[in-house]
């Protein structure tokens, strides 16, 4: 996603007012139906959406510009985000409690399903035009094409739940947390060294290609006005996402995730249409069976996902950039369909997306988070080279070199 979306704002009060009204109504409904915790999770979701939009914190675009142009500001911001996250998460996960409440990380097996799932997810990121968080916040910000990506993201997720028992039976290492295996301090030091090394490598490659690092993005607004209208420096987004993920850990007892809700939404619709999804192995797992039987507003991830969309809508309205455009080229729509299917299918196979597997997985000390990162980055490289087939004006990219 380009940070140019903040240029030449044409402010209108409709979008931010609509977002605020929907948030207030949603909070009131959740308070009556579920409780205060669900209200707070909706608010955290909205704060995530606003942060993602105002900082233009796109995982997809950050990886694409590094692969194509060796511009590494977005990747370095992700390393800042992960640094803050592990400093907050590892002590809490090592203790097993946070503010007196039990907490667990998102730790999953690392094997064939993760490699393949993350790889096709990476391709889907570039064709669909966004990752899981990117799909939600750009859609909330007014990108109509992302509605197509989301629809087929949901379809791909549902299809994957019919097959994952076979994928999960393939060879894998058991779910491993380096926090539990090595201890909090060694795990912290190891991660900080890796984050620093990745950031240093991006600096070296960017200077080798361009001679200097890319300049920062300025704003006509300062202080509170910049906070409300954007654009934010990437580091604000990085720190904000880490803090809000920590708030999610405190409220939900586990880190931030996104895509499990998409599978659930698809299963709910399919079940309503007469498909016996409850007989599928995935939906017989106790936690999944409970979610399928319960109302959507009791699902933490669903509530936070809706919050992200509304928070992005609020941010886009405040920035004066909410202007949906339905004039979408046919090839771009086809890329959204293919990309959405790959995103949905891949995220289920890989035990999560760029948030649940990459961000929250690494913040949880899970080895599968690092495996996801490597496989998804390779997939993004393939996706970048496929983009010219679907997006006018983009040139084919040469084979990757360097990193």
TIFITOR-27836 format. One record per residue (C-alpha): residue in three letters; x, y, z. Coordinates in Angstrom, 2 decimals, m for minus. Layout:
TIFITOR-27836
residuo = ALA&xx = X&yy = Y&zz = Z
...
***
This chain:
TIFITOR-27836
residuo = UNK&xx = 0.00&yy = 0.00&zz = 0.00
residuo = UNK&xx = 1.38&yy = 3.41&zz = m0.94
residuo = UNK&xx = 1.88&yy = 6.12&zz = 1.62
residuo = UNK&xx = 0.72&yy = 8.58&zz = m1.07
residuo = UNK&xx = m2.87&yy = 7.89&zz = 0.01
residuo = UNK&xx = m2.41&yy = 10.71&zz = 2.51
residuo = UNK&xx = m1.79&yy = 13.38&zz = m0.13
residuo = UNK&xx = m4.26&yy = 16.20&zz = m0.93
residuo = UNK&xx = m7.00&yy = 15.31&zz = 1.56
residuo = UNK&xx = m10.60&yy = 16.20&zz = 0.83
residuo = UNK&xx = m12.18&yy = 16.05&zz = 4.26
residuo = UNK&xx = m15.74&yy = 14.87&zz = 4.85
residuo = UNK&xx = m17.41&yy = 14.18&zz = 8.23
residuo = UNK&xx = m19.51&yy = 11.25&zz = 7.02
residuo = UNK&xx = m16.92&yy = 8.45&zz = 7.28
residuo = UNK&xx = m15.57&yy = 9.26&zz = 10.76
residuo = UNK&xx = m19.08&yy = 9.87&zz = 12.12
residuo = UNK&xx = m20.29&yy = 6.58&zz = 10.67
residuo = UNK&xx = m17.30&yy = 4.75&zz = 12.16
residuo = UNK&xx = m17.88&yy = 6.29&zz = 15.59
residuo = UNK&xx = m21.60&yy = 5.50&zz = 15.53
residuo = UNK&xx = m20.95&yy = 1.88&zz = 14.55
residuo = UNK&xx = m18.29&yy = 1.53&zz = 17.22
residuo = UNK&xx = m20.57&yy = 2.93&zz = 19.92
residuo = UNK&xx = m23.48&yy = 0.73&zz = 18.84
residuo = UNK&xx = m21.21&yy = m2.30&zz = 18.62
residuo = UNK&xx = m19.75&yy = m1.61&zz = 22.06
residuo = UNK&xx = m23.22&yy = m1.25&zz = 23.58
residuo = UNK&xx = m24.37&yy = m4.52&zz = 22.00
residuo = UNK&xx = m21.27&yy = m6.39&zz = 23.14
residuo = UNK&xx = m21.57&yy = m5.01&zz = 26.66
residuo = UNK&xx = m25.10&yy = m6.36&zz = 26.96
residuo = UNK&xx = m24.52&yy = m9.63&zz = 25.08
residuo = UNK&xx = m21.04&yy = m10.67&zz = 26.21
residuo = UNK&xx = m19.36&yy = m8.31&zz = 28.64
residuo = UNK&xx = m16.82&yy = m5.57&zz = 29.17
residuo = UNK&xx = m13.85&yy = m7.60&zz = 27.97
residuo = UNK&xx = m15.36&yy = m8.00&zz = 24.51
residuo = UNK&xx = m16.01&yy = m4.25&zz = 24.38
residuo = UNK&xx = m12.37&yy = m3.56&zz = 25.20
residuo = UNK&xx = m11.26&yy = m6.00&zz = 22.50
residuo = UNK&xx = m13.43&yy = m4.16&zz = 19.97
residuo = UNK&xx = m11.71&yy = m0.93&zz = 21.01
residuo = UNK&xx = m8.27&yy = m2.52&zz = 20.71
residuo = UNK&xx = m9.24&yy = m3.76&zz = 17.24
residuo = UNK&xx = m10.30&yy = m0.25&zz = 16.25
residuo = UNK&xx = m7.02&yy = 1.14&zz = 17.57
residuo = UNK&xx = m5.17&yy = m1.45&zz = 15.48
residuo = UNK&xx = m7.10&yy = m0.39&zz = 12.37
residuo = UNK&xx = m6.37&yy = 3.27&zz = 12.97
residuo = UNK&xx = m2.68&yy = 2.53&zz = 13.59
residuo = UNK&xx = m2.33&yy = 0.36&zz = 10.49
residuo = UNK&xx = m3.99&yy = 3.01&zz = 8.31
residuo = UNK&xx = m2.27&yy = 6.13&zz = 9.65
residuo = UNK&xx = 1.17&yy = 4.49&zz = 9.59
residuo = UNK&xx = 0.42&yy = 2.83&zz = 6.22
residuo = UNK&xx = 1.88&yy = m0.25&zz = 7.92
residuo = UNK&xx = 1.61&yy = m2.75&zz = 5.11
residuo = UNK&xx = 3.53&yy = m6.00&zz = 5.34
residuo = UNK&xx = 2.85&yy = m6.69&zz = 1.65
residuo = UNK&xx = 4.08&yy = m3.34&zz = 0.34
residuo = UNK&xx = 7.10&yy = m3.36&zz = 2.66
residuo = UNK&xx = 8.24&yy = m6.72&zz = 1.32
residuo = UNK&xx = 7.48&yy = m5.76&zz = m2.28
residuo = UNK&xx = 9.54&yy = m2.55&zz = m2.26
residuo = UNK&xx = 12.44&yy = m4.40&zz = m0.66
residuo = UNK&xx = 12.30&yy = m7.21&zz = m3.21
residuo = UNK&xx = 11.93&yy = m4.82&zz = m6.17
residuo = UNK&xx = 13.92&yy = m1.77&zz = m5.10
residuo = UNK&xx = 15.89&yy = m2.81&zz = m2.00
residuo = UNK&xx = 14.15&yy = m0.10&zz = 0.05
residuo = UNK&xx = 14.12&yy = m1.49&zz = 3.58
residuo = UNK&xx = 12.33&yy = 1.06&zz = 5.79
residuo = UNK&xx = 9.25&yy = m1.15&zz = 6.06
residuo = UNK&xx = 11.27&yy = m4.24&zz = 7.01
residuo = UNK&xx = 13.23&yy = m2.26&zz = 9.59
residuo = UNK&xx = 9.95&yy = m1.03&zz = 11.07
residuo = UNK&xx = 8.84&yy = m4.66&zz = 11.37
residuo = UNK&xx = 12.05&yy = m5.45&zz = 13.28
residuo = UNK&xx = 11.29&yy = m2.55&zz = 15.66
residuo = UNK&xx = 7.78&yy = m3.93&zz = 16.12
residuo = UNK&xx = 9.11&yy = m7.40&zz = 16.88
residuo = UNK&xx = 11.75&yy = m6.03&zz = 19.25
residuo = UNK&xx = 9.19&yy = m4.18&zz = 21.35
residuo = UNK&xx = 6.88&yy = m7.21&zz = 21.22
residuo = UNK&xx = 9.39&yy = m9.79&zz = 22.50
residuo = UNK&xx = 10.54&yy = m7.42&zz = 25.26
residuo = UNK&xx = 6.93&yy = m7.28&zz = 26.46
residuo = UNK&xx = 5.80&yy = m10.81&zz = 25.66
residuo = UNK&xx = 8.65&yy = m13.07&zz = 26.71
residuo = UNK&xx = 8.62&yy = m12.21&zz = 30.44
residuo = UNK&xx = 4.83&yy = m12.64&zz = 30.58
residuo = UNK&xx = 4.89&yy = m15.91&zz = 28.65
residuo = UNK&xx = 7.79&yy = m17.18&zz = 30.73
residuo = UNK&xx = 5.79&yy = m16.50&zz = 33.89
residuo = UNK&xx = 2.56&yy = m17.81&zz = 32.36
residuo = UNK&xx = 0.56&yy = m14.90&zz = 33.76
residuo = UNK&xx = 0.00&yy = m11.24&zz = 33.00
residuo = UNK&xx = m1.65&yy = m8.93&zz = 35.51
residuo = UNK&xx = m2.72&yy = m12.02&zz = 37.44
residuo = UNK&xx = m4.39&yy = m13.70&zz = 34.46
residuo = UNK&xx = m3.07&yy = m16.83&zz = 32.66
residuo = UNK&xx = m1.62&yy = m16.20&zz = 29.20
residuo = UNK&xx = m0.34&yy = m18.47&zz = 26.43
residuo = UNK&xx = 1.52&yy = m17.81&zz = 23.20
residuo = UNK&xx = 0.58&yy = m18.81&zz = 19.68
residuo = UNK&xx = 2.97&yy = m21.76&zz = 19.36
residuo = UNK&xx = 2.43&yy = m24.30&zz = 16.57
residuo = UNK&xx = 4.26&yy = m27.21&zz = 14.91
residuo = UNK&xx = 6.83&yy = m26.31&zz = 12.25
residuo = UNK&xx = 6.64&yy = m28.59&zz = 9.25
residuo = UNK&xx = 5.58&yy = m29.18&zz = 5.67
residuo = UNK&xx = 2.16&yy = m27.56&zz = 6.05
residuo = UNK&xx = 3.72&yy = m24.35&zz = 7.40
residuo = UNK&xx = 6.25&yy = m24.17&zz = 4.57
residuo = UNK&xx = 3.70&yy = m24.73&zz = 1.82
residuo = UNK&xx = 0.98&yy = m22.64&zz = 3.46
residuo = UNK&xx = 3.26&yy = m19.65&zz = 4.11
residuo = UNK&xx = 4.72&yy = m19.90&zz = 0.59
residuo = UNK&xx = 1.35&yy = m19.69&zz = m1.16
residuo = UNK&xx = 0.23&yy = m17.05&zz = 1.35
residuo = UNK&xx = 3.22&yy = m14.98&zz = 0.24
residuo = UNK&xx = 2.15&yy = m15.27&zz = m3.40
residuo = UNK&xx = m1.38&yy = m14.37&zz = m2.37
residuo = UNK&xx = m0.15&yy = m11.25&zz = m0.57
residuo = UNK&xx = 1.18&yy = m9.80&zz = m3.81
residuo = UNK&xx = m1.74&yy = m10.86&zz = m6.02
residuo = UNK&xx = m4.48&yy = m10.10&zz = m3.50
residuo = UNK&xx = m2.93&yy = m6.71&zz = m2.74
residuo = UNK&xx = m2.57&yy = m7.22&zz = 0.99
residuo = UNK&xx = m1.97&yy = m9.61&zz = 3.85
residuo = UNK&xx = m4.58&yy = m10.41&zz = 6.50
residuo = UNK&xx = m4.27&yy = m7.11&zz = 8.37
residuo = UNK&xx = m3.77&yy = m5.24&zz = 5.08
residuo = UNK&xx = m6.95&yy = m6.68&zz = 3.61
residuo = UNK&xx = m9.00&yy = m5.45&zz = 6.57
residuo = UNK&xx = m7.52&yy = m2.01&zz = 7.03
residuo = UNK&xx = m7.38&yy = m1.08&zz = 3.33
residuo = UNK&xx = m10.95&yy = m2.30&zz = 2.90
residuo = UNK&xx = m12.01&yy = m0.21&zz = 5.88
residuo = UNK&xx = m10.09&yy = 2.71&zz = 4.38
residuo = UNK&xx = m12.20&yy = 2.55&zz = 1.22
residuo = UNK&xx = m10.40&yy = 0.14&zz = m1.13
residuo = UNK&xx = m13.34&yy = m1.60&zz = m2.82
residuo = UNK&xx = m11.12&yy = m4.19&zz = m4.54
residuo = UNK&xx = m10.19&yy = m5.60&zz = m1.14
residuo = UNK&xx = m13.81&yy = m6.68&zz = m0.65
residuo = UNK&xx = m13.17&yy = m9.22&zz = m3.41
residuo = UNK&xx = m9.90&yy = m10.29&zz = m1.82
residuo = UNK&xx = m11.66&yy = m10.73&zz = 1.54
residuo = UNK&xx = m14.53&yy = m12.73&zz = 0.03
residuo = UNK&xx = m12.15&yy = m15.24&zz = m1.56
residuo = UNK&xx = m9.88&yy = m15.13&zz = 1.51
residuo = UNK&xx = m12.90&yy = m16.47&zz = 3.41
residuo = UNK&xx = m13.60&yy = m19.07&zz = 0.70
residuo = UNK&xx = m9.99&yy = m20.26&zz = 0.72
residuo = UNK&xx = m10.01&yy = m20.50&zz = 4.50
residuo = UNK&xx = m13.18&yy = m22.61&zz = 4.47
residuo = UNK&xx = m11.85&yy = m24.95&zz = 1.77
residuo = UNK&xx = m8.64&yy = m25.42&zz = 3.77
residuo = UNK&xx = m10.55&yy = m26.50&zz = 6.88
residuo = UNK&xx = m11.86&yy = m29.45&zz = 4.85
residuo = UNK&xx = m8.29&yy = m30.57&zz = 4.09
residuo = UNK&xx = m6.09&yy = m29.52&zz = 7.00
residuo = UNK&xx = m6.21&yy = m32.85&zz = 8.79
residuo = UNK&xx = m4.27&yy = m34.33&zz = 5.85
residuo = UNK&xx = m1.82&yy = m31.41&zz = 5.76
residuo = UNK&xx = m1.27&yy = m31.53&zz = 9.52
residuo = UNK&xx = m0.45&yy = m35.24&zz = 9.28
residuo = UNK&xx = 2.63&yy = m34.46&zz = 7.14
residuo = UNK&xx = 6.10&yy = m34.41&zz = 8.76
residuo = UNK&xx = 6.71&yy = m31.60&zz = 11.23
residuo = UNK&xx = 8.64&yy = m30.69&zz = 14.32
residuo = UNK&xx = 6.54&yy = m30.44&zz = 17.47
residuo = UNK&xx = 5.31&yy = m27.05&zz = 18.64
residuo = UNK&xx = 8.37&yy = m25.46&zz = 20.22
residuo = UNK&xx = 8.69&yy = m22.26&zz = 22.24
residuo = UNK&xx = 12.23&yy = m20.95&zz = 22.66
residuo = UNK&xx = 11.00&yy = m19.10&zz = 25.75
residuo = UNK&xx = 10.21&yy = m22.43&zz = 27.40
residuo = UNK&xx = 13.21&yy = m24.24&zz = 25.90
residuo = UNK&xx = 15.96&yy = m21.66&zz = 26.53
residuo = UNK&xx = 14.54&yy = m19.36&zz = 29.19
residuo = UNK&xx = 13.42&yy = m15.74&zz = 28.92
residuo = UNK&xx = 16.79&yy = m13.95&zz = 28.84
residuo = UNK&xx = 18.59&yy = m16.26&zz = 26.35
residuo = UNK&xx = 15.52&yy = m16.25&zz = 24.11
residuo = UNK&xx = 15.39&yy = m12.45&zz = 24.24
residuo = UNK&xx = 19.07&yy = m12.06&zz = 23.40
residuo = UNK&xx = 18.84&yy = m14.51&zz = 20.51
residuo = UNK&xx = 15.84&yy = m12.73&zz = 19.00
residuo = UNK&xx = 17.33&yy = m9.26&zz = 19.43
residuo = UNK&xx = 20.50&yy = m10.35&zz = 17.64
residuo = UNK&xx = 18.47&yy = m11.74&zz = 14.73
residuo = UNK&xx = 16.28&yy = m8.62&zz = 14.50
residuo = UNK&xx = 19.35&yy = m6.40&zz = 14.53
residuo = UNK&xx = 21.07&yy = m8.51&zz = 11.89
residuo = UNK&xx = 18.05&yy = m8.34&zz = 9.55
residuo = UNK&xx = 17.80&yy = m4.57&zz = 10.00
residuo = UNK&xx = 21.53&yy = m4.14&zz = 9.37
residuo = UNK&xx = 21.30&yy = m6.27&zz = 6.22
residuo = UNK&xx = 18.48&yy = m4.10&zz = 4.84
residuo = UNK&xx = 20.59&yy = m0.99&zz = 5.48
residuo = UNK&xx = 23.57&yy = m2.49&zz = 3.71
residuo = UNK&xx = 21.57&yy = m3.62&zz = 0.68
residuo = UNK&xx = 19.64&yy = m0.34&zz = 0.42
residuo = UNK&xx = 22.83&yy = 1.73&zz = 0.52
residuo = UNK&xx = 24.48&yy = m0.59&zz = m2.00
residuo = UNK&xx = 21.56&yy = m0.03&zz = m4.41
residuo = UNK&xx = 20.82&yy = 3.66&zz = m3.78
residuo = UNK&xx = 23.81&yy = 5.14&zz = m1.97
residuo = UNK&xx = 21.70&yy = 6.32&zz = 0.95
residuo = UNK&xx = 18.61&yy = 5.43&zz = 2.93
residuo = UNK&xx = 15.21&yy = 6.67&zz = 1.88
residuo = UNK&xx = 14.12&yy = 9.90&zz = 3.54
residuo = UNK&xx = 11.27&yy = 10.04&zz = 6.03
residuo = UNK&xx = 7.71&yy = 10.93&zz = 5.10
residuo = UNK&xx = 6.75&yy = 14.43&zz = 6.25
residuo = UNK&xx = 3.30&yy = 15.65&zz = 7.17
residuo = UNK&xx = 1.59&yy = 19.01&zz = 6.98
residuo = UNK&xx = 0.19&yy = 18.25&zz = 10.45
residuo = UNK&xx = 2.04&yy = 18.22&zz = 13.76
residuo = UNK&xx = 1.29&yy = 17.07&zz = 17.29
residuo = UNK&xx = m2.31&yy = 16.01&zz = 17.99
residuo = UNK&xx = m3.43&yy = 16.93&zz = 14.46
residuo = UNK&xx = m0.88&yy = 14.53&zz = 13.00
residuo = UNK&xx = m1.93&yy = 11.82&zz = 15.45
residuo = UNK&xx = m5.56&yy = 12.19&zz = 14.32
residuo = UNK&xx = m5.05&yy = 12.78&zz = 10.59
residuo = UNK&xx = m1.72&yy = 11.12&zz = 9.77
residuo = UNK&xx = 0.48&yy = 10.14&zz = 8.18
residuo = UNK&xx = 2.44&yy = 8.66&zz = 11.06
residuo = UNK&xx = 6.12&yy = 7.75&zz = 10.95
residuo = UNK&xx = 6.54&yy = 4.00&zz = 10.49
residuo = UNK&xx = 8.13&yy = 3.69&zz = 13.93
residuo = UNK&xx = 4.91&yy = 5.01&zz = 15.52
residuo = UNK&xx = 3.04&yy = 2.22&zz = 13.79
residuo = UNK&xx = 5.63&yy = m0.38&zz = 14.82
residuo = UNK&xx = 5.49&yy = 0.57&zz = 18.50
residuo = UNK&xx = 1.72&yy = 1.01&zz = 18.43
residuo = UNK&xx = 1.09&yy = m2.44&zz = 16.97
residuo = UNK&xx = 3.39&yy = m4.07&zz = 19.53
residuo = UNK&xx = 1.66&yy = m2.31&zz = 22.44
residuo = UNK&xx = m1.79&yy = m3.16&zz = 21.12
residuo = UNK&xx = m0.80&yy = m6.80&zz = 20.64
residuo = UNK&xx = 0.34&yy = m6.77&zz = 24.27
residuo = UNK&xx = m3.06&yy = m5.35&zz = 25.24
residuo = UNK&xx = m4.66&yy = m8.22&zz = 23.31
residuo = UNK&xx = m2.53&yy = m10.70&zz = 25.25
residuo = UNK&xx = m3.70&yy = m9.14&zz = 28.52
residuo = UNK&xx = m7.38&yy = m9.10&zz = 27.57
residuo = UNK&xx = m7.72&yy = m12.31&zz = 25.55
residuo = UNK&xx = m5.05&yy = m14.40&zz = 27.26
residuo = UNK&xx = m3.33&yy = m14.97&zz = 23.91
residuo = UNK&xx = m1.80&yy = m12.76&zz = 21.20
residuo = UNK&xx = m3.46&yy = m11.06&zz = 18.25
residuo = UNK&xx = m4.74&yy = m13.19&zz = 15.39
residuo = UNK&xx = m6.92&yy = m12.49&zz = 12.36
residuo = UNK&xx = m7.60&yy = m15.35&zz = 9.98
residuo = UNK&xx = m9.28&yy = m17.91&zz = 12.22
residuo = UNK&xx = m12.31&yy = m15.62&zz = 12.04
residuo = UNK&xx = m12.38&yy = m15.84&zz = 8.24
residuo = UNK&xx = m12.60&yy = m19.63&zz = 8.41
residuo = UNK&xx = m15.35&yy = m19.32&zz = 11.01
residuo = UNK&xx = m17.34&yy = m16.84&zz = 8.90
residuo = UNK&xx = m17.11&yy = m19.16&zz = 5.91
residuo = UNK&xx = m18.18&yy = m22.15&zz = 7.99
residuo = UNK&xx = m21.16&yy = m20.24&zz = 9.41
residuo = UNK&xx = m22.35&yy = m19.29&zz = 5.93
residuo = UNK&xx = m21.77&yy = m22.79&zz = 4.54
residuo = UNK&xx = m23.59&yy = m24.34&zz = 7.47
residuo = UNK&xx = m26.52&yy = m21.97&zz = 6.90
residuo = UNK&xx = m26.61&yy = m23.13&zz = 3.27
residuo = UNK&xx = m26.90&yy = m26.75&zz = 4.36
residuo = UNK&xx = m23.25&yy = m27.88&zz = 4.19
residuo = UNK&xx = m22.43&yy = m30.24&zz = 7.07
residuo = UNK&xx = m19.17&yy = m28.53&zz = 8.05
residuo = UNK&xx = m19.59&yy = m29.82&zz = 11.59
residuo = UNK&xx = m18.64&yy = m33.29&zz = 10.33
residuo = UNK&xx = m15.24&yy = m32.07&zz = 9.11
residuo = UNK&xx = m12.34&yy = m33.02&zz = 11.36
residuo = UNK&xx = m11.24&yy = m29.38&zz = 11.79
residuo = UNK&xx = m14.63&yy = m28.34&zz = 13.14
residuo = UNK&xx = m14.74&yy = m31.28&zz = 15.55
residuo = UNK&xx = m11.74&yy = m29.96&zz = 17.48
residuo = UNK&xx = m13.30&yy = m28.77&zz = 20.79
residuo = UNK&xx = m12.34&yy = m25.11&zz = 20.48
residuo = UNK&xx = m13.42&yy = m24.90&zz = 16.84
residuo = UNK&xx = m16.66&yy = m26.80&zz = 17.50
residuo = UNK&xx = m17.48&yy = m24.38&zz = 20.31
residuo = UNK&xx = m16.82&yy = m21.36&zz = 18.08
residuo = UNK&xx = m18.97&yy = m22.82&zz = 15.29
residuo = UNK&xx = m21.88&yy = m23.35&zz = 17.68
residuo = UNK&xx = m21.61&yy = m19.96&zz = 19.41
residuo = UNK&xx = m22.74&yy = m16.55&zz = 18.08
residuo = UNK&xx = m20.07&yy = m14.61&zz = 16.16
residuo = UNK&xx = m20.06&yy = m11.78&zz = 18.68
residuo = UNK&xx = m18.64&yy = m14.18&zz = 21.25
residuo = UNK&xx = m15.61&yy = m14.87&zz = 19.03
residuo = UNK&xx = m12.69&yy = m12.67&zz = 20.06
residuo = UNK&xx = m11.01&yy = m12.66&zz = 16.66
residuo = UNK&xx = m14.23&yy = m11.77&zz = 14.82
residuo = UNK&xx = m14.88&yy = m8.83&zz = 17.14
residuo = UNK&xx = m11.32&yy = m7.54&zz = 16.74
residuo = UNK&xx = m11.44&yy = m7.94&zz = 12.94
residuo = UNK&xx = m14.60&yy = m5.85&zz = 12.78
residuo = UNK&xx = m12.88&yy = m3.33&zz = 15.04
residuo = UNK&xx = m9.94&yy = m3.12&zz = 12.62
residuo = UNK&xx = m12.26&yy = m2.30&zz = 9.71
residuo = UNK&xx = m14.09&yy = 0.38&zz = 11.71
residuo = UNK&xx = m10.84&yy = 1.84&zz = 13.04
residuo = UNK&xx = m9.48&yy = 2.12&zz = 9.50
residuo = UNK&xx = m12.74&yy = 3.72&zz = 8.36
residuo = UNK&xx = m12.38&yy = 6.26&zz = 11.17
residuo = UNK&xx = m8.75&yy = 6.95&zz = 10.24
residuo = UNK&xx = m9.54&yy = 7.32&zz = 6.53
residuo = UNK&xx = m12.34&yy = 9.75&zz = 7.35
residuo = UNK&xx = m10.12&yy = 11.81&zz = 9.65
residuo = UNK&xx = m7.44&yy = 11.90&zz = 6.95
residuo = UNK&xx = m10.01&yy = 12.88&zz = 4.33
residuo = UNK&xx = m9.13&yy = 9.88&zz = 2.19
residuo = UNK&xx = m12.29&yy = 7.75&zz = 2.27
residuo = UNK&xx = m13.30&yy = 7.64&zz = m1.41
residuo = UNK&xx = m14.18&yy = 4.13&zz = m2.66
residuo = UNK&xx = m13.62&yy = 3.53&zz = m6.37
residuo = UNK&xx = m15.59&yy = 0.73&zz = m8.06
residuo = UNK&xx = m13.77&yy = 1.10&zz = m11.38
residuo = UNK&xx = m11.54&yy = m1.97&zz = m11.01
residuo = UNK&xx = m9.83&yy = m3.53&zz = m14.04
residuo = UNK&xx = m10.83&yy = m7.11&zz = m14.81
residuo = UNK&xx = m7.28&yy = m8.48&zz = m14.49
residuo = UNK&xx = m6.93&yy = m6.79&zz = m11.11
residuo = UNK&xx = m10.17&yy = m8.44&zz = m9.99
residuo = UNK&xx = m8.86&yy = m11.81&zz = m11.19
residuo = UNK&xx = m5.70&yy = m11.26&zz = m9.14
residuo = UNK&xx = m7.89&yy = m10.48&zz = m6.11
residuo = UNK&xx = m9.77&yy = m13.76&zz = m6.59
residuo = UNK&xx = m6.62&yy = m15.86&zz = m6.96
residuo = UNK&xx = m4.78&yy = m13.97&zz = m4.25
residuo = UNK&xx = m7.68&yy = m14.26&zz = m1.82
residuo = UNK&xx = m7.92&yy = m18.02&zz = m2.30
residuo = UNK&xx = m4.18&yy = m18.45&zz = m1.77
residuo = UNK&xx = m4.27&yy = m16.23&zz = 1.32
residuo = UNK&xx = m7.14&yy = m18.13&zz = 2.89
residuo = UNK&xx = m5.89&yy = m21.61&zz = 2.09
residuo = UNK&xx = m2.31&yy = m20.82&zz = 3.04
residuo = UNK&xx = m3.15&yy = m19.21&zz = 6.37
residuo = UNK&xx = m4.98&yy = m22.31&zz = 7.62
residuo = UNK&xx = m2.16&yy = m24.64&zz = 6.57
residuo = UNK&xx = 0.47&yy = m22.41&zz = 8.19
residuo = UNK&xx = m1.35&yy = m21.97&zz = 11.53
residuo = UNK&xx = m1.87&yy = m18.31&zz = 10.82
residuo = UNK&xx = m0.99&yy = m15.32&zz = 8.68
residuo = UNK&xx = 1.42&yy = m12.41&zz = 8.85
residuo = UNK&xx = m0.16&yy = m11.56&zz = 12.21
residuo = UNK&xx = m1.01&yy = m14.87&zz = 13.88
residuo = UNK&xx = 2.03&yy = m16.81&zz = 12.59
residuo = UNK&xx = 4.67&yy = m14.14&zz = 11.84
residuo = UNK&xx = 4.09&yy = m11.27&zz = 14.29
residuo = UNK&xx = 2.40&yy = m13.10&zz = 17.16
residuo = UNK&xx = 4.22&yy = m16.37&zz = 16.46
residuo = UNK&xx = 7.65&yy = m14.78&zz = 16.77
residuo = UNK&xx = 6.45&yy = m12.67&zz = 19.72
residuo = UNK&xx = 5.40&yy = m15.97&zz = 21.33
residuo = UNK&xx = 8.85&yy = m17.49&zz = 20.76
residuo = UNK&xx = 7.44&yy = m20.07&zz = 18.35
residuo = UNK&xx = 9.86&yy = m21.64&zz = 15.86
residuo = UNK&xx = 7.04&yy = m21.90&zz = 13.35
residuo = UNK&xx = 6.93&yy = m18.09&zz = 13.18
residuo = UNK&xx = 10.48&yy = m17.98&zz = 11.81
residuo = UNK&xx = 9.77&yy = m20.80&zz = 9.36
residuo = UNK&xx = 6.69&yy = m18.88&zz = 8.22
residuo = UNK&xx = 8.77&yy = m15.74&zz = 7.64
residuo = UNK&xx = 11.29&yy = m17.49&zz = 5.40
residuo = UNK&xx = 8.70&yy = m19.39&zz = 3.35
residuo = UNK&xx = 6.38&yy = m16.38&zz = 3.00
residuo = UNK&xx = 9.23&yy = m14.10&zz = 1.92
residuo = UNK&xx = 10.13&yy = m16.54&zz = m0.86
residuo = UNK&xx = 6.47&yy = m16.66&zz = m1.85
residuo = UNK&xx = 6.38&yy = m12.87&zz = m1.98
residuo = UNK&xx = 9.33&yy = m12.97&zz = m4.37
residuo = UNK&xx = 7.33&yy = m15.22&zz = m6.69
residuo = UNK&xx = 4.26&yy = m13.02&zz = m6.27
residuo = UNK&xx = 6.17&yy = m9.88&zz = m7.17
residuo = UNK&xx = 7.27&yy = m11.47&zz = m10.45
residuo = UNK&xx = 3.68&yy = m12.54&zz = m11.19
residuo = UNK&xx = 2.14&yy = m9.11&zz = m10.54
residuo = UNK&xx = 2.86&yy = m7.69&zz = m14.05
residuo = UNK&xx = 0.50&yy = m10.31&zz = m15.47
residuo = UNK&xx = m2.39&yy = m8.67&zz = m13.58
residuo = UNK&xx = m1.45&yy = m5.05&zz = m12.90
residuo = UNK&xx = m0.90&yy = m2.62&zz = m15.74
residuo = UNK&xx = 2.32&yy = m0.62&zz = m15.69
residuo = UNK&xx = 4.36&yy = m3.09&zz = m13.64
residuo = UNK&xx = 7.43&yy = m4.61&zz = m15.20
residuo = UNK&xx = 8.57&yy = m8.21&zz = m14.67
residuo = UNK&xx = 11.22&yy = m8.54&zz = m11.99
residuo = UNK&xx = 14.51&yy = m10.39&zz = m12.37
residuo = UNK&xx = 15.34&yy = m13.37&zz = m10.20
residuo = UNK&xx = 16.06&yy = m12.46&zz = m6.59
residuo = UNK&xx = 19.63&yy = m12.02&zz = m5.53
residuo = UNK&xx = 21.25&yy = m11.09&zz = m2.25
residuo = UNK&xx = 18.84&yy = m11.79&zz = 0.50
***
